[in-house]
Amino acid sequence: MTGKTATMIDQTKRTSPRIEAYKAFWKRLIKNKAAVVGGFLILLFVIASIIVSLFGPHIISYDPTKVDVLNKLQPPSKEHWFGTDNFGRDIFTRILYGMPLTLKVGFLSVGMGGIVGVILGIVSGYYGGKIDTIIMRIMDVLLAFPGILLALAIVSVLGGSLTNVIIAVSIFSVPAFARIVRGSTLSVRKLEYIDAVRALGASDLRIIFKHILPNVMSPIIVQATLRIATAVLTASGLSFLGLGAQPPEPEWGAMLNDGRTYMKSAPHLILFPGMMIVIVVLAFNIFGDGLRDALDPKMKK
């Protein structure tokens, strides 16, 4: 009897709907080669950023902020893989030190904007009525401005700094999350099991966090991944305009701004920072597209 019971338990584990759903998700994600490449690049960037943040001065030969005018505008070589900038600073070193800054802006701004947007979206979709109208009209006002212009206006008011860039990008990320979560909440709220849980006496908070939020996580994850790419691009644009990271911080957008004067005489000053921005944005975009395809119920066979 004990052996039969163990066999039944093993079969139950093997046929668990949640486990099967996870397996199916990973199979669909792995089949998307572009998404796998994007995920690998993101993982590589994150690991490199952690290593540079913790052990940078001990494993990297050059100081990202030290001026060496005798070696300024040097082309790529064995000593300086990406060359040197107009102050003689090693560009490869500055790109490595700029990677944690770039990812910090992306993750923090999207995380902050996502939390606020998800809360507003769920509240709006779940309660409806005047609350829904007020929240959505505020979101409409924010959406009326192009993201980069809204962030530019916010940073202009707060002042130029990396912290203010994070705040600005997080604010213009809120409407996107709020609208997506509201739409998903409206769909989930109409399901019969929500009415059954409510009839059993469950509170609104319990219904929202235990039954609605888990069912709207898929679009949130996809939107967050894609939004990080937008946040990185926006932050680089603001730094390029002089409103983001301030000298001598090795932020990639600021490096583009420093090198634009030398585009003809020393194109490597803008080539490598620009290339890194493109790679990071592309990695998050293709990984986000792969996540969307893998999490889409219509893709299930």
C-alpha positions in Angstrom: 0.0 0.0 0.0 2.9 2.3 0.8 4.4 1.7 -2.6 1.2 2.5 -4.4 0.8 5.6 -2.4 4.3 6.8 -3.2 3.7 6.0 -6.9 0.5 8.1 -6.9 2.3 11.0 -5.2 5.1 10.8 -7.8 2.5 10.8 -10.6 0.7 13.8 -9.0 4.0 15.7 -8.9 4.8 14.9 -12.5 1.4 16.0 -13.7 1.1 19.1 -11.6 -0.5 21.8 -13.8 1.9 24.5 -12.4 5.0 22.4 -13.1 3.7 21.5 -16.5 3.0 25.2 -17.2 6.6 26.2 -16.2 8.1 23.4 -18.4 6.0 24.5 -21.3 7.0 28.2 -20.8 10.8 27.3 -20.7 10.4 25.1 -23.8 8.8 28.0 -25.7 11.4 30.5 -24.5 14.4 28.3 -25.3 13.1 27.7 -28.8 13.3 31.5 -29.4 17.0 31.8 -30.2 17.0 35.6 -30.3 15.4 35.7 -26.8 18.1 33.2 -25.5 20.8 35.5 -26.9 19.2 38.6 -25.4 18.8 36.8 -22.0 22.5 35.7 -22.1 23.7 39.2 -22.8 21.5 40.7 -20.0 22.9 38.1 -17.6 26.5 38.9 -18.8 25.9 42.6 -18.3 24.5 42.1 -14.8 27.4 39.8 -13.7 30.0 42.2 -15.2 28.3 45.2 -13.4 28.4 43.3 -10.0 32.1 42.4 -10.5 33.0 46.0 -11.5 31.1 47.5 -8.6 32.7 45.2 -6.0 36.2 44.5 -7.3 36.7 47.2 -10.0 39.7 49.0 -8.5 41.4 45.7 -7.8 41.1 44.0 -11.2 41.0 47.0 -13.6 44.3 48.7 -14.3 43.0 52.2 -15.2 41.1 54.8 -13.2 37.9 55.9 -15.1 38.2 59.5 -13.9 42.0 60.1 -13.9 43.1 62.7 -16.4 46.2 61.9 -18.6 46.5 64.7 -21.1 49.7 63.2 -22.6 47.7 60.3 -23.9 44.5 62.0 -25.0 42.7 60.9 -28.1 44.8 57.8 -28.6 43.3 55.3 -31.1 42.5 51.7 -30.0 45.6 49.8 -29.2 47.0 46.9 -27.0 47.3 49.3 -24.0 43.9 51.0 -24.5 41.5 48.5 -26.2 38.9 51.2 -27.0 41.4 54.1 -27.1 41.4 57.2 -24.9 39.1 60.2 -24.7 39.9 63.9 -24.9 41.2 63.8 -21.3 43.4 60.8 -21.8 41.0 58.5 -19.9 40.8 54.8 -21.0 37.4 54.4 -22.8 37.2 50.7 -22.2 37.5 51.3 -18.4 34.9 54.0 -18.5 32.5 51.8 -20.4 33.0 49.1 -17.8 32.4 51.5 -14.9 29.4 53.0 -16.8 27.7 49.6 -17.1 26.5 49.5 -13.4 25.2 53.1 -13.7 23.2 52.3 -16.9 21.7 49.1 -15.4 21.0 51.0 -12.1 19.0 53.6 -14.0 17.1 51.0 -15.9 16.2 48.6 -13.1 15.5 51.2 -10.4 13.4 53.5 -12.6 11.3 50.7 -14.0 11.0 49.1 -10.6 9.7 52.3 -9.0 7.4 53.2 -11.9 6.2 49.6 -12.1 5.2 49.4 -8.4 3.2 52.6 -8.6 1.7 51.8 -12.0 0.7 48.3 -10.9 -1.0 49.6 -7.7 -2.9 52.3 -9.6 -3.9 49.9 -12.4 -5.2 47.2 -10.1 -7.1 49.7 -8.0 -8.5 51.4 -11.1 -9.6 48.1 -12.7 -10.9 46.5 -9.6 -13.0 49.3 -8.1 -14.0 51.1 -11.3 -16.4 54.1 -11.1 -15.0 57.5 -10.1 -11.7 56.0 -8.9 -11.1 54.5 -12.3 -12.1 57.7 -14.1 -9.8 59.9 -11.9 -6.8 57.6 -12.2 -7.1 57.0 -15.9 -7.5 60.7 -16.7 -4.3 61.4 -14.8 -2.6 58.7 -16.8 -4.0 60.2 -20.0 -2.5 63.5 -19.2 0.9 61.9 -18.7 0.6 59.9 -21.9 -0.2 63.0 -23.8 3.5 63.9 -23.6 6.1 61.9 -25.4 8.2 60.0 -22.8 11.5 61.8 -23.5 9.9 65.2 -23.4 8.1 64.4 -20.1 11.4 63.2 -18.6 13.2 66.2 -20.0 10.6 68.5 -18.3 10.9 66.7 -15.0 14.7 66.7 -14.9 14.7 70.4 -15.9 12.7 71.2 -12.9 14.5 68.9 -10.4 18.0 69.6 -11.8 20.5 67.5 -13.6 21.7 64.4 -11.8 21.5 60.6 -12.1 19.0 60.4 -9.2 16.7 62.9 -10.8 16.9 61.0 -14.1 15.8 57.8 -12.2 12.8 59.8 -10.7 11.9 61.3 -14.1 12.0 58.0 -16.0 10.1 56.2 -13.2 7.3 58.9 -13.5 6.9 58.5 -17.2 6.9 54.7 -16.8 3.8 54.7 -14.5 1.1 55.2 -17.2 2.2 52.3 -19.3 2.1 49.9 -16.3 -1.2 51.3 -15.1 -3.0 50.9 -18.4 -1.8 47.4 -19.0 -2.6 46.2 -15.5 -6.0 47.9 -15.5 -7.0 46.1 -18.7 -5.8 42.7 -17.3 -7.6 43.4 -14.0 -10.9 44.1 -15.8 -10.7 40.7 -17.5 -9.8 38.8 -14.3 -12.3 40.6 -12.2 -15.2 39.2 -14.3 -14.2 35.6 -13.8 -16.5 33.4 -11.8 -14.0 32.2 -9.2 -13.5 35.9 -8.1 -17.2 36.1 -7.4 -17.0 32.8 -5.5 -14.1 34.0 -3.4 -15.9 37.3 -2.6 -19.0 35.4 -1.6 -16.9 33.3 0.9 -16.1 36.6 2.6 -12.6 37.3 1.3 -11.5 41.0 1.7 -10.6 43.2 -1.2 -6.9 43.1 -0.3 -6.9 39.3 -0.2 -8.7 39.1 -3.6 -6.3 41.7 -5.2 -3.0 40.3 -3.9 -3.8 36.6 -3.8 -6.1 36.1 -6.8 -5.8 39.0 -9.2 -2.2 40.1 -9.0 -0.8 36.6 -9.7 -3.0 36.3 -12.8 -1.8 39.6 -14.3 1.9 39.1 -13.7 2.7 37.9 -17.2 2.1 41.3 -18.9 3.8 43.1 -16.0 7.0 41.0 -16.5 7.0 41.6 -20.3 6.3 45.3 -19.9 9.1 45.7 -17.3 11.6 44.0 -19.5 10.8 46.1 -22.5 10.5 49.2 -20.4 14.1 48.8 -19.1 15.3 49.2 -22.7 13.3 52.5 -23.0 14.6 53.7 -19.6 18.3 53.1 -20.7 17.7 54.9 -23.9 16.0 57.8 -22.2 18.6 58.1 -19.5 21.4 58.1 -22.1 19.6 60.8 -24.1 19.2 63.0 -21.0 22.9 62.5 -20.1 23.8 63.4 -23.7 21.9 66.7 -23.3 23.8 67.4 -20.0 20.8 66.8 -17.8 21.7 63.3 -16.5 25.0 62.0 -15.1 27.4 64.9 -14.4 31.1 64.8 -15.2 33.3 62.9 -14.5 30.8 60.1 -14.1 31.4 57.5 -16.9 27.8 57.3 -18.1 27.5 56.2 -21.7 25.2 59.1 -22.8 27.6 61.6 -21.2 30.5 60.0 -23.0 28.7 60.5 -26.3 28.2 64.1 -25.4 31.9 64.5 -24.6 33.0 62.9 -27.8 30.7 64.6 -30.3 33.2 67.4 -30.8 35.8 64.9 -32.0 33.5 62.8 -34.3 35.8 63.3 -37.3 39.2 63.3 -35.8 38.6 60.6 -33.2 35.4 58.6 -34.0 36.2 55.9 -31.4 35.1 58.4 -28.7 31.4 58.0 -29.8 31.6 54.6 -31.5 32.1 52.4 -28.5 29.7 54.1 -26.0 27.1 54.2 -28.7 27.6 50.6 -29.6 27.1 49.6 -25.9 23.9 51.5 -25.7 22.6 49.8 -28.8 23.6 46.3 -27.6 22.0 46.8 -24.1 18.7 48.2 -25.6 18.6 45.5 -28.2 19.2 42.7 -25.6 16.3 43.8 -23.4 14.0 44.3 -26.4 14.6 40.9 -28.0 14.4 39.2 -24.6 11.2 41.0 -23.8 9.7 39.9 -27.2 10.7 36.3 -26.4 9.1 36.5 -23.0 5.9 37.9 -24.5 5.7 35.0 -27.0 6.5 32.4 -24.3 3.9 33.8 -21.8 1.2 34.3 -24.4 -1.5 31.7 -23.9 -2.2 31.7 -27.6 1.2 30.2 -28.2 0.3 27.1 -26.2 -0.3 24.0 -28.3 
